[in-house]
Structures are given as C-alpha cells and as structure tokens.
Amino acid sequence: MASSSLSSKPFLGSALSTERLSGLCSDLRNLSSPSLHFSVCRRPAKKLQVQAAGSTFGNYFRVTTYGESHGGGVGCVIDGVPPRRPLSEADLQADLDRRRPGQSRITTPRKETDTCKILSGVQGGLTTGTPIHVFVPNTDQRGGDYDEMSIAYRPSHADLTYDMKYGIRSVQGGGRSSARETIGRVAAGAVAKKILKGFSGTEVFAYVSQVHKVVLPEDSVDHYTLALDQIESNIVRCPDPEYAEKMIAAIDAVRVRGESIGGVVTCIVRNCPRGLGSPVFDKLEAELAKACMSLPATKGFEFGSGFAGTFLTGSEHNDEFYVDEQGRVRTRTNRSGGTQGGISNGEIINMRIAFKPTATIARKQNTVTRDKKETELIARGRHDPCVVPRAVPMVEAGVALVLMDQLMAQYAQCHLFPFNPDVQEPLNEVNSLPTMSLS
C-alpha cells in the first residue's frame, strides 16, 4: 500500500524537548538530599504519523492502482488473490478492450491499445498467491494539448482541488484524476470476475440505461437472461437496439458541437452468494456505493428501488418471503435490490450509477488562472462527448472487487468452521433463480 508520512510532531505532553529535560534534571539534582533522590530517564519523543493513501481499495482482495494519464504507463498491484487459479493476460485484455479509448466515433479519439502485461504473481498460467502486478504503457500522448491548463483551471475539473490539496498537480491529461486511472481497476476487476464466476457462478453485468434525456424503460431488459453479447451488440452498450440508436444519435448531436452529456449505467449481479456484507458500517450496498462513486464523473448512486421507493408505502415496498421448489427462502419481489440489513440474500443485486457530462469541452468558458486572474479558456485535448459507454466495464470492475473482497471476508469469518445447514448454504452453491414478478 502506498503511503507517506504527512507529519512527524511530538504529542503535546507526551515528551519533553532535550533542552527542557536537561534543565529539569539539573533542578531535581539541586533539590535532592542524602535521603531524597530523583532518577530521570531520557526517552525518545513519540511521533504522530498520519498515513496518507487513497489509491488502495479492499481488505482481503486488495488493489492499488498507479500512474498518470500522460506518464509512462498505468496499472495496478493486486494482493490477496487465491493461489492456483488459472489466469492469463487474455483474461484481462477483454475488459481492457471494452474500456480503452478510440473504440468508436462516440468516444475519445485518443488511440491506445491498452495492451496489458502481467509482471508478477502468475507462474505457468496459475496465480501464485503473491501480488500480481499489471502494467499498461501509455503510447499516444499529446502533452502539448494541456499547455493552457498549466495556467488556467478547467471548470468542474479536478485542476483546482488538486492544487488546493497538494500544492502541485500533473497538468497533462489531469494525471490521476483522468479516467485512465481506471485501467488498474478494470484489470483487477477482470481477475475478480473470473474467480467469482468459477467459484459460485456469480456474474456481473452493466449496461447503459440512460443517455441525457433518452431513458430506457425499466421493463425493457430481462435481468435473468441478460448476456454480454446483448450489451456489446452496439457502440453505446445498451441491450435494447431501438433505444441504443436513440442514445447514439443524442451523443452524435452534442459531439459535433464540442459539447458533452451524461447518463446512467445500470449494474446487476446474478448468483451472488448469500451472506455477503456486514451490519452497520460495512453494509454491502455501502461498499458498492463507495466503489462506484469513486469512479471519475460519478454524481449519483441508487440501490434497489432507489429514490422511486420513496413514493411507495411499506406494504407496497416490502419484499414478501416464500419457500421455492428447492426449499430455499426467496422473496417474491426485489425492491430491496438483493440485500436486507446490508447482507446479500441471494436475489439479483441491482444498482444505478449517474455520470455527469464530461467536464472538458471544446467551448469557451470563464475561469481563473493559477495566480487568481479571471480569463477565458477553450480546452484542448481528446475527450469523450459522453462517458457512459466506456464506464460500463469500470462499473462492473468496481462491483466485482467489492464482491470478491466480501466473499473472502465471509469465508474467513463465517465458514472457517462448519456452517449451520438449517439456515446457511455453501458459498459456492450456484443459484438458479426463476423469473420473478417485479410488480
């Protein structure tokens, strides 16, 4: 885990300076008598160290990303991966290709192959249990596009706040604030998805459900049968062909004007083991919210019925229980979104993440310079007119990282010893869920 010592100061009252300690010793010796003696031990001053991080996620399945948008490259270090699991660079590359720039006319024209290289943690096609280091070089850099941004702040970007926090920032491409940082998350998420699918049949799918004012009706996608090829059948990653065309047209309309728009990504999890998540602070949906809301350009998170659930009464919103043909306790509806009390219940987990319009646009805007003078700025560089098509694999990765971390935590705490077969089930028992009424 990357960390640095921000401060190193003695605690107040915890130690005395060398000068004060020497003076005190002298005073005490002057006060002493044949029957009264003082012994003063010199102890080193205690130091308060604040560990600063922010680039590491997870406790058991732990991921650290690194690199800047226009640096030598980006990547991640994944620690805690179970040993002897099949893994290759091709397993990661598929999702990195879905995330990479230059895919189509509605994404940034930056040309990067985002070809990954596994530098450690895999031997003979199997994970070794030691940290896995994944590296992706940056090859299509245009640092000169950002000369103006070294002087003036881009509105609604991280330029100003990075200066406020660090007193220095990486100008080219926004450095760590760039979506290029998510390459490490997507690579690690691909590892998590492969392990989850092999262990418990768990599948994570995300798709675009809204672009600007084009909103996909909720009943348009069957979450029980949704497949990856439906999502990848068009450049906007909406599984409904009719609405996909409307979304593409909306992005094209703003792209030619140098403008940008936002949208919503819906994510579902099928066959999630029951019992993941913890009460109080570490609820499963809270961990999922953190993972998704830490992605660039996110502005909102809904889980289950979300804000729409506030319009219902308790009797309308509650998910009633029943016992299915396999003798398992199920819910007839799923407004809870696959959890109760912050713990997964085996139903489909569903959430929605809102993404704002891309901050960097090719239109003149008012701003201020680093020396606090008002000016105008036309930002250059290559940017997505709408981030949501490329955000799909990023959301899947964030969700998969949470589930993998929570699965390992559940196994360590609650399945270390034999589980209670009256109310629990094996974590790797695949759920075969029939179609459910959502009314």
Secondary structure, DSSP 8 states (H G I E B T S, - for coil): ----B---EE-TTT---HHHHHHHHHHHHHH-BTTB----------EE--B---SEE-SSSEEEEEE-TTSSEEEEEEE---TT-B--HHHHHHHHHHH-S-SSTTS---------EEEESEETTEE-SS-EEEEEE-----GGGGTGGGTB--TTSSHHHHHHHHS----GGGGGGSGGGHHHHHHHHHHHHHHHHHHH--EEEEEEEEETTEE--GGGS-TTT--HHHHTTSTT--S-HHHHHHHHHHHHHHHTTT----EEEEEEEES--TT-S-SGGG-HHHHHHHHHHTSTTEEEEEETTGGGGGGS-HHHH---EEE-TTS-EEES--TT-SEETTEE-SS-EEEEEEE---S--SS-EEEEBTTS-EEEE---S---S-SHHHHHHHHHHHHHHHHHHHHHHHHHHHSSS---TTT---TT-----------
